[in-house]
Amino acid sequence: MDATYNLNGGFKPTMKRFADLDGPDFFPTPAWATHALIQSEEFEGEIWECACGNGAMSKVLETRGPVVSTDLYDRGFGEGGVDFLEADWCADNIVTNPPFNAAEGFAKQGVRLARRKFALLLRLAFLEGANRAKTIFADNPPSRVWVFSERITFYPEGVTKQGSGTTAYAWFVWDKDSPAGTELKWLKPGYKARFSGN
């Protein structure tokens, strides 16, 4: 049995992104998942990657323009010791894969600090939940939700990659220049094959 199936007395769906029980939640984002975003959304101005980890996402974002990379922890890339949830400066755009256990806080903070666009890579199930419906989506629904047709599998750094994930993911994009309402879109298959080596 998956040792992380029961966490803090609550059960979660079986997923191949298993929790980091001994430290901060850190699962580098496969490059192809970030390529899917920047080929589907245009970003004007700088991007702040506020949970940059080892730079996996930042390195892809840098192919389209300037990127500021920070993280709460020092993982050898960007500026460590920066707590996004306590930050008080703004950026043109914010793009990140937030810690699994802090997604709601990142959503609220990102909407506040991004001048143009804010994009979070989240489980598709983030759309569910009465609490989020009241605290996030009622006042600040995303402009677009880009659903992955291909499954993303997250692995801790250094682990042999094999198999495929069982959880659906999507890019949630808040666009300050878009009209009200949420548009549901699908990312076509093929990004994994095209960018798996990047």
C-alpha positions as CSV (number, residue, x, y, z in Angstrom):
1,M,0.0,0.0,0.0
2,D,1.1,3.6,-0.7
3,A,2.5,4.9,2.6
4,T,1.1,8.4,1.7
5,Y,-2.4,7.2,1.1
6,N,-3.5,8.3,4.6
7,L,-2.0,11.7,5.5
8,N,-3.0,13.6,8.6
9,G,-6.0,11.3,9.1
10,G,-7.5,12.0,5.6
11,F,-7.5,9.8,2.6
12,K,-6.4,11.0,-0.8
13,P,-6.8,9.5,-4.3
14,T,-4.0,7.2,-5.3
15,M,-1.5,9.2,-7.3
16,K,2.0,8.6,-8.6
17,R,3.0,12.0,-7.3
18,F,3.7,10.9,-3.8
19,A,4.1,13.2,-0.9
20,D,7.5,14.3,0.5
21,L,6.9,13.3,4.1
22,D,10.3,14.2,5.4
23,G,10.7,17.7,4.0
24,P,9.4,20.5,1.8
25,D,7.2,19.4,-1.1
26,F,9.5,19.4,-4.2
27,F,8.7,17.8,-7.5
28,P,10.5,19.3,-10.5
29,T,8.1,20.0,-13.4
30,P,8.8,18.1,-16.7
31,A,10.0,20.6,-19.3
32,W,7.3,19.6,-21.8
33,A,4.5,20.7,-19.4
34,T,6.0,24.3,-19.3
35,H,6.5,24.3,-23.0
36,A,2.8,23.5,-23.4
37,L,1.9,26.7,-21.4
38,I,4.2,29.1,-23.3
39,Q,3.1,27.8,-26.6
40,S,-0.6,28.3,-25.7
41,E,-0.4,31.6,-23.7
42,E,1.5,34.8,-24.6
43,F,3.3,36.6,-21.8
44,E,4.4,40.3,-22.1
45,G,7.0,41.4,-19.7
46,E,9.0,39.6,-17.1
47,I,7.9,36.3,-15.5
48,W,8.4,35.6,-11.8
49,E,8.8,31.9,-11.0
50,C,8.2,32.0,-7.3
51,A,8.7,28.3,-6.4
52,C,11.6,27.7,-8.8
53,G,13.2,24.7,-7.1
54,N,16.1,23.5,-9.2
55,G,15.1,25.7,-12.1
56,A,13.3,23.1,-14.2
57,M,10.4,25.5,-15.1
58,S,12.5,28.7,-15.1
59,K,14.9,27.4,-17.7
60,V,12.0,26.8,-20.1
61,L,10.4,30.2,-19.3
62,E,13.8,31.9,-20.1
63,T,13.5,30.8,-23.7
64,R,10.8,33.4,-24.2
65,G,12.1,36.3,-22.0
66,P,13.3,37.6,-18.7
67,V,12.6,35.5,-15.6
68,V,13.0,36.2,-11.9
69,S,13.4,32.9,-10.0
70,T,12.9,32.6,-6.2
71,D,12.1,29.8,-3.8
72,L,11.5,29.5,0.0
73,Y,14.3,26.9,0.0
74,D,17.8,27.2,-1.5
75,R,18.1,24.4,-4.1
76,G,21.0,25.9,-6.0
77,F,19.0,27.9,-8.5
78,G,17.6,31.4,-8.2
79,E,17.2,33.3,-4.9
80,G,16.4,31.1,-1.8
81,G,14.7,32.3,1.3
82,V,11.9,34.1,-0.4
83,D,8.5,33.2,1.0
84,F,5.9,33.9,-1.8
85,L,3.0,33.8,0.6
86,E,4.6,36.7,2.5
87,A,5.9,38.7,-0.5
88,D,4.7,42.2,-1.1
89,W,6.2,43.1,-4.5
90,C,4.4,42.7,-7.9
91,A,5.5,41.3,-11.3
92,D,4.2,41.5,-14.8
93,N,3.5,37.7,-14.8
94,I,3.8,34.9,-12.3
95,V,4.1,31.3,-13.4
96,T,4.7,28.3,-11.1
97,N,4.0,24.8,-10.0
98,P,3.1,25.5,-6.3
99,P,3.8,23.3,-3.4
100,F,1.1,20.6,-3.2
101,N,0.0,21.7,0.3
102,A,-0.1,25.4,-0.4
103,A,-1.9,25.8,-3.7
104,E,-4.8,27.8,-2.3
105,G,-2.5,30.3,-0.7
106,F,-0.5,30.6,-3.9
107,A,-3.7,31.2,-5.9
108,K,-4.9,34.0,-3.7
109,Q,-1.5,35.7,-3.5
110,G,-0.7,35.3,-7.2
111,V,-4.0,37.0,-8.3
112,R,-3.0,39.9,-6.0
113,L,0.6,40.3,-7.1
114,A,0.5,39.7,-10.9
115,R,-0.1,42.7,-13.1
116,R,-1.0,40.9,-16.2
117,K,-1.1,37.1,-16.0
118,F,-0.8,34.5,-13.3
119,A,-0.5,30.8,-14.1
120,L,-0.5,27.8,-11.7
121,L,0.0,24.2,-12.6
122,L,-2.5,22.3,-10.5
123,R,-4.5,19.1,-10.3
124,L,-7.7,19.4,-12.4
125,A,-9.5,18.5,-9.2
126,F,-8.6,22.0,-7.9
127,L,-11.8,23.1,-9.6
128,E,-13.8,21.1,-7.0
129,G,-14.5,22.1,-3.4
130,A,-17.0,24.2,-1.7
131,N,-14.3,26.2,0.2
132,R,-12.5,27.1,-3.0
133,A,-15.8,28.0,-4.7
134,K,-16.4,30.6,-2.0
135,T,-12.9,31.8,-1.3
136,I,-11.2,31.8,-4.7
137,F,-13.5,31.2,-7.6
138,A,-16.4,33.4,-6.6
139,D,-14.4,36.6,-6.7
140,N,-11.5,35.6,-8.9
141,P,-12.2,32.7,-11.3
142,P,-9.4,31.8,-13.7
143,S,-9.7,33.2,-17.2
144,R,-8.7,30.0,-18.8
145,V,-8.1,26.4,-17.7
146,W,-5.8,24.4,-20.0
147,V,-6.4,20.7,-19.4
148,F,-3.6,18.4,-20.3
149,S,-4.5,15.6,-22.8
150,E,-1.4,13.8,-21.7
151,R,-0.8,12.8,-18.1
152,I,2.1,14.4,-16.2
153,T,4.1,12.3,-13.9
154,F,6.1,14.1,-11.2
155,Y,9.2,12.5,-9.6
156,P,11.5,13.7,-6.8
157,E,14.9,14.8,-8.1
158,G,17.2,11.9,-8.9
159,V,14.5,9.2,-9.1
160,T,14.4,6.9,-12.1
161,K,11.5,8.0,-14.3
162,Q,9.2,5.2,-15.5
163,G,5.5,4.7,-16.0
164,S,2.9,7.4,-16.3
165,G,0.8,9.4,-13.9
166,T,-2.8,8.7,-12.9
167,T,-3.8,12.3,-12.0
168,A,-5.2,14.9,-14.4
169,Y,-3.5,18.3,-14.4
170,A,-4.2,21.7,-15.9
171,W,-2.7,25.1,-16.2
172,F,-5.0,27.6,-14.4
173,V,-4.5,31.1,-15.9
174,W,-5.7,34.4,-14.5
175,D,-5.5,37.1,-17.2
176,K,-6.1,40.7,-16.0
177,D,-6.9,41.8,-19.5
178,S,-9.5,39.1,-20.3
179,P,-13.2,39.6,-19.9
180,A,-14.9,38.0,-16.9
181,G,-15.7,34.3,-17.1
182,T,-13.7,31.1,-17.4
183,E,-12.8,29.4,-20.7
184,L,-12.1,25.6,-20.7
185,K,-9.5,24.6,-23.2
186,W,-7.5,21.4,-24.0
187,L,-3.8,21.1,-24.7
188,K,-3.4,18.8,-27.7
189,P,-1.3,15.6,-27.4
190,G,2.2,15.8,-28.6
191,Y,4.1,18.2,-26.2
192,K,5.6,15.2,-24.3
193,A,7.1,13.7,-27.5
194,R,8.3,17.1,-28.8
195,F,9.9,18.4,-25.6
196,S,10.7,15.3,-23.6
197,G,14.5,15.9,-24.1
198,N,14.3,19.5,-22.9
